[in-house]
Amino acid sequence: MQLTVLGCWAPYPRPGEACSGYLLRAGDTTVMLEAGNGSFAELARHVDFRRLSGLVITHFHPDHYADVFCLRHAIEGARRADEMNGPVKLFIPPDPADIYAKLASYTGAFDVVNVEELPETTQIPGVITRKALLNDLALYFIHTAHSLPGYAVLFLQKDKTVFFSGDTAPTEAIERAAQGAGLFLCEASGLDKDAGYLANAHMTAREAGTLARRAGAKRLVITHFWPEYAVTDLLNEAGRSFGGAVEAAKQGKTYIL
């Protein structure tokens, strides 16, 4: 599996960069994970959008889904030109309902999957998840603790695992679902001084490190950075609590498992 960072800033990007967006490639399966502001243009640097197997949006804050509309027009245009055979699977939460309904209406671009209608599974011990398959890539959706309904996502192909926290406060379910993750991509939205402001909706860098350590993650990559902060400060706080080397998501960088 390969994970490429399309954008890592929140809730707005630094000049010339993008908000949340990632490209996961696993064999013949290509998934765009999140589609924040500016991420579609970065996607085009790495892969032809016509090759996408699916798009996953964990929740409906603009820094995670604004560029869905760019992708919609691109796919519809490609289908009019007979360059694509069908729509792209779009995995989204059902709430807020008005946003869900709008995206579900774009049938020329997307085959919308309501995550809450996916079958439940207890394959991850102690956690109830929703499961989907894209070819031989399994996706497990875990509820987050955030200001909007959303998900963390475990991607599993054979013995390779990538776990994405989404936007969330630390939870026991996420800790359990991330156990032994080959790569844990975890939000680190602020510093220790921001703990009160972020409580119950986001993680500080220190909390990200602690959660990844408790989960026994093999590799921790932090992301979802406030653009006015020095990323080195976030890395230092995450590293102290993780107890090992921590990497920072960087636009254009690819992590190989």
N, C-alpha and C positions, 0 to 999 in steps of 0.2 A: 504494500500500500504506500501511496505517496500523498502527503498533505501539503498543498501550496497555499500560502497566505495571500489573499486578494486585498484585504484591508483589516486593520486592527484597532481603529480609533473609535471612540464613543464619547459623547453623543454626536460629535461632528469631527470631520477629519482635519488633519494638518494639510497645508497647501500642497496640492499635487498628489494627495494620497486618498485613501478610501476608508469608509467605516466597515463594520463587520462583514467579512466574506471569506470563504475558504473553498478550495477545490480539492476534492478527494478522488483519487484514481486508484481503483482496485481491479487489476486485470482489465477486462473489457467494460467495466462499469465506471462511469464518470458522474460524480455528484457535486453540485454546487450547494454548499452549506451556508445559509444566510445570503442576503443580497442587499447589503446596506449601501448608503450613498456612495457612488463612484465605483462600486465593485464590478459592475458589468464590463466597463471599459478595461479593467485589469484582467477579468476573465478572458477577454479576447486576446490578450498577450500570450496566454498559455494553452488555450484549447479553442477549437471551433465550437460555438454554442450548439451547433447542429448535432454534435456528438453527445450532448448531455443525456444521461439516463434518468436523472431526476434532480429536483431542487427541493431542499428542506429549509423551511422557515420556522424557527423555534418559537417566535412570538412576534406580535405586530407593533413593535416600536420602529419608527422610520429608519433608524440606524441599522436595522436588521432586515428590512424588507423593501425599502424605497425603490431599489432597482429591479424589483419584479416587473415593473411597468416597462422598463427598457427591454427586458427579456421577452415580455409578452409581444411587443411590436416586432422584435427580431424574428421570433418563431413564426408569428403570423405571416410575415413577409416571406420567410423561407418556404412556408407551406404553399403560399400562393404561387411561388416560383417552382413548385414541385421539387424542392431541395430537401424536404423532410416528409416522411411518410405519415407521421401522426404527432399528436401533442406530447408534451413532456410531463411526466408525473410530478405533481406539486404536493408535497406533504405539509399541511398547515393545521394549526389549532382552529377550533370552530368559533372561538370568541376573540375579540368582539365580533358579533354576528354580522354587522354591516360590512366590515372589511372582508370577512370570509365570503359573504354572498357576492361581493364585487369581484373577487378573484375567481370564484367558482363560475362566474358568468363568462369568463374568457375561455370558452371551450375550444376556440380555434388555436389556442396556444397551450392550454394546460388540461391535463387529466387530474383534477383535484382529488386528493385523498384527505378526508377528515381523520386526523390522527386518533380521535376518540372513537372512531368506528372500526379501527383496526382490532384484531383479536388480542385479548389479554393473554399474557403468559407469565409463568413464575419460574422461567428458566434461570433467572438470576436469583440466587437464594435470598429470601427475605424481602424481595422487591416485586411489586406488580408492575409490569411494563406492557406497552403496546408494541407489537412486532410487525415489521414489514420486510419483504424481500425484494431486492433489485438484482436479478440474476443470482449470483451466489454470494452477494453481499447482504448480510442481515443488519437491520436497523432496529434498535430498541429505544423506545421513547419513555422517558422518566419525567414525572411532574417536577417543576421547579418551584421555588419560593420567591416570587417576583411580584411586581406591581401589575402585571398582566398575566393571564394564563399562558404557560409556555412549557418547554421541555428541555431537558438535557438529552443527549443522544449518544448511544453506544453503537459504533460501527464494528462489525465482526466479520472477518473473512478467514476461514480456517483457524489458524492460531494467531492471527494478527488482529490487534484491537486498537481503535482510536476512540477516546471518550471526550466528548465536548460538553462542557458544563452549561452552555447557554448563559443567560443572565439569571443569577440566583444567589440567594443567601445559602450558606452551607446547610445541608440536610443529611440525615442519616441514610435516606434512600439513595442519594447521589453518591455518598461514600461507599455504600455497598455495591452499587452498580459499576463503580469505577475500579473495583478491586483488581489489582494487578495489571491495569491498563498499560499497553505498550507505549502509548503516547497519551498523556492527559493534557488537553487543550482547555485551559481554565481561565475564566475571567478574573482580572485583578484590577478592579475599577478605581482603586484609590489606595492611599497610604493609611498608616495607623491613625493619623489625626482625623481621617474621614469616617471612622468607624460608626459614629453616631448617625451621620447623614446617610450612610449606605445600609444601615441595619435593616434586616428583613427583606432586602431586595437585591443586594449585590454583595460581592466579597471584596475585602481589602486584599492586597498582595500577601500579607501575612496569613490571612485566612485561607487563601488559595494554596499556599505552601503547606499549611497544616492539614488541609483536607486531602491533598495529594499524598502526603506522607502517611496519613492514616489509611488511605486506600491502597498503599503499597505500589503506587504508580512507578513504573520503570523510568519514565521520562516526563518532565513537566515543562510545558510551554505556556507562559502566561500571555494574556491578550486583553482586548477591550480596555484600552488605555485612555485616561483623560489626557487630551492632547497638549495641555499646558504643563504636564509633569515631565521630569527627566525619567526616562524608562529605567535608567540605572538605579534610581532610588527605589522603584518598584521591585526590580530584580533583587536588590539587597535585602529588602524586607521579606520577600518570598523565599529567598535562599536560606535565610536564618531559620525559618520555621520548617522548611522542607528538609533541611539537613543534608543537602547535596546541591549539585549544579542545577541551575534553572536557566532556561532559555526564554528569550523574549520574541514573540511573534514579530516578524518583519515583512513588510509588503514585498512580494516577489520571491520570498524564500521558500524552498521546498524541503520538507522533512520526510525522510525515507525510513520505513519500518522493514 
